[in-house]
Amino acid sequence: QVQLVESGGGLVQPGGSLRLSCTASGIIFSSYAGAWYRQAPGKQRELVATFASGGTTDYADSVKGRFTISRDNAKNTVYLQMNSLKPEDTAVYYCNVYRAGVTPYWGQGTQVTVSS
């Protein structure tokens, strides 16, 4: 059974930092790409960052220069380092792993709130 477990969310002041983690089990993690999405209240889920199995990364324009996605295949974990957080980054963050021909897997979501 495939499971993705997220952690690291919480309440942080504007300008602060958080690091989200997503640990996978039940899959050969290194053969999957990883991604982080977020969904703010009343808005559609949006792609934040991706990390291809080959190492290529990509980011939404709104987070470029502030967020960094990384992965540790030995730990079956994908990370999202979030710096210089803004109130508009407030959302539920979801991790996702995917590869061609396989239905993507999703984590349960972790709340990030940026507020003073």
C-alpha positions in Angstrom: 0.0 0.0 0.0 1.4 3.4 -1.0 1.4 6.1 1.6 2.7 9.6 1.7 3.1 11.3 5.1 3.7 15.0 5.2 5.0 17.1 8.1 6.4 20.5 8.9 3.5 22.8 8.5 2.5 25.4 11.1 2.1 29.0 11.9 4.9 31.4 11.0 5.2 35.2 10.8 5.7 37.0 7.5 9.4 36.7 6.5 9.8 33.5 8.3 10.7 30.0 7.1 9.3 26.5 7.2 10.5 23.2 5.7 7.9 20.7 4.7 8.7 17.0 4.4 6.9 14.2 2.6 8.0 10.6 3.1 6.8 7.9 0.8 6.4 4.2 1.5 5.2 1.3 -0.8 6.9 2.6 -3.9 10.3 2.7 -5.5 10.7 6.3 -4.7 13.7 7.0 -7.0 11.6 6.1 -10.1 9.0 8.8 -9.4 9.0 12.5 -9.8 7.9 14.6 -6.8 5.9 17.8 -6.5 4.3 20.1 -4.1 0.9 21.7 -4.6 -1.1 24.1 -2.4 -4.7 25.1 -2.1 -5.8 28.3 -0.4 -9.4 28.7 0.8 -11.8 29.4 -2.0 -9.1 28.8 -4.7 -8.1 26.0 -7.0 -5.2 23.7 -6.1 -2.0 25.1 -7.8 1.4 23.6 -8.6 4.1 25.1 -6.5 7.3 23.1 -7.4 8.4 19.9 -9.1 11.4 17.7 -8.9 11.8 15.2 -11.7 13.3 11.8 -11.1 16.2 13.0 -13.3 16.9 16.0 -11.1 15.2 18.8 -13.0 13.3 21.3 -10.8 10.7 23.9 -11.7 8.7 26.4 -9.7 5.7 28.6 -9.9 6.6 32.2 -10.6 5.0 33.2 -7.3 7.6 31.2 -5.3 10.7 31.4 -7.4 13.7 32.6 -5.4 12.0 31.8 -2.1 11.1 28.1 -2.2 13.4 25.2 -2.9 12.3 21.6 -3.6 14.7 18.8 -3.0 14.6 15.1 -2.5 16.6 12.4 -0.6 16.0 9.0 -2.3 17.7 7.2 0.5 15.0 8.5 2.8 12.2 8.3 0.3 11.5 11.9 1.1 10.8 15.1 -0.8 11.2 18.4 0.9 10.0 22.0 0.3 12.1 24.7 2.0 10.1 27.9 2.2 11.8 31.2 2.9 10.6 34.8 3.0 7.1 33.6 3.6 4.2 35.9 2.8 0.6 35.9 3.9 -0.5 34.9 0.4 1.5 31.6 0.9 -1.1 30.5 3.4 -2.7 27.3 2.2 -2.9 23.6 2.7 0.2 22.1 1.0 0.1 18.7 -0.6 2.9 16.5 -1.8 2.5 14.4 -4.9 4.6 11.7 -6.5 4.0 10.6 -10.1 5.4 8.8 -13.1 4.2 8.1 -16.6 1.5 5.5 -16.8 0.8 5.4 -13.1 -2.0 7.3 -11.2 -0.3 9.9 -9.0 -0.2 9.5 -5.3 -1.1 12.3 -2.9 -0.3 13.1 0.7 -3.0 14.2 3.2 -2.0 17.8 3.2 -0.4 20.0 5.8 -1.5 23.5 6.8 0.8 26.5 6.4 -0.4 29.8 7.9 1.6 33.0 7.5 0.4 35.6 9.8 1.6 38.2 12.3 
